[in-house]
Amino acid sequence: MNQGYIPQTLDKPEQFLFFDVDQFIIATSIVGVGISIGSMVVGLIAGVVTARQYGKLKSGKHPKFAVHLLYWWLPNQFLSKTEATPPSHIRYFLG
């Protein structure tokens, strides 16, 4: 029997040009750094390449993949503190 494709969500993720929003933020940040150091072309190339590589990294993963990475790799001060989720530095639990 032929297995069909089952989408994870019914809505398509928000996009700007051909990038997802989080890829666009990465690309514009790197282009901004390139402009500020006086090398716009290098910043543009580096921004597009980095955004493409990030897109390949997150392909096939959860739509909020970047938020999950931030939770695990940044200290608790950068994210909102909730009572339902434990701090990310506690990796092992009893029970």
N, C-alpha and C positions, 0 to 999 in steps of 0.2 A: 504494500500500500504506500502511496506517495505521501510523505509527511509535509505539511504546509508550514509556512512561516507564521509564528505567533509573536506579534509585537509586544514589547514590555509595557508600553504606554500607548494611548490612543492619540496623544498630542505629539506633534513634532517639536523637538527642542528649539528654543529661540536661537536665531542665527543673525549674524551681521555679515553681509556679503557671502562668502563661502565658509566662514568660521562659526563655530558655536560661540556663545557669549564668553565663556571662560578662556577659550583660545584667543579670542579677540582682545581680551584684557591683557593676556600675556604678550601678544604681538605689539599692541600699542605701548605697553610699558617699555619693552626693549627698544622700540623705535624712538620713544621719548628720551631714553638714555642715550641713544646714538645721536639724536639731534643736540642734546645738551653738551655732549663732548665734541661736537662739530663734525661728526661723520654720519650723515644721514643715510647714505647708501649702505654702508656697512650695518647700521642699525636696522634698516629696512630688511636687508637680507637675513640678518641674524634673527629678527623678530618673526619673519615668515617661517624660517626653518625651525625655530624653536616651537612655534605654535603647531606646525605640522607634526613634529615629533611628539609633542604632548597629545595631539589628537590620536596618533597611532598608539600611544601608551594607554589611553583611556578607552580605546575602541573595544567593544564587547563587555565593558564593565558597567557598573551601576551609574545612572545619570549624575548622581551627586558624588562621584569619585573624588573630586578635588576636596570637598568638605571632609570626606573620610580621611584623606591624607593629612589635611590640616589638623584634624583631631588627634591623630596619632603622633605627629611630629612636632607640633608647636606646644609650648607650655600652656597651662590653663588660663593664664592671664589674657591671652589673645582671643579665646572663645568664651561664649556666654556660659556661665555656670548654671547648670540645672541640677535638680535633686535626683532626677531619674537616671542620668548617666554618670558613671563613676569617673574620677580623674583618669586621664590616659596613662599616667605613670604607674598605676596599679595594674599589673598584667596578670596576676594569679590570684584567684579567689578560693576560699574554702567553702565547701558546701555544694 
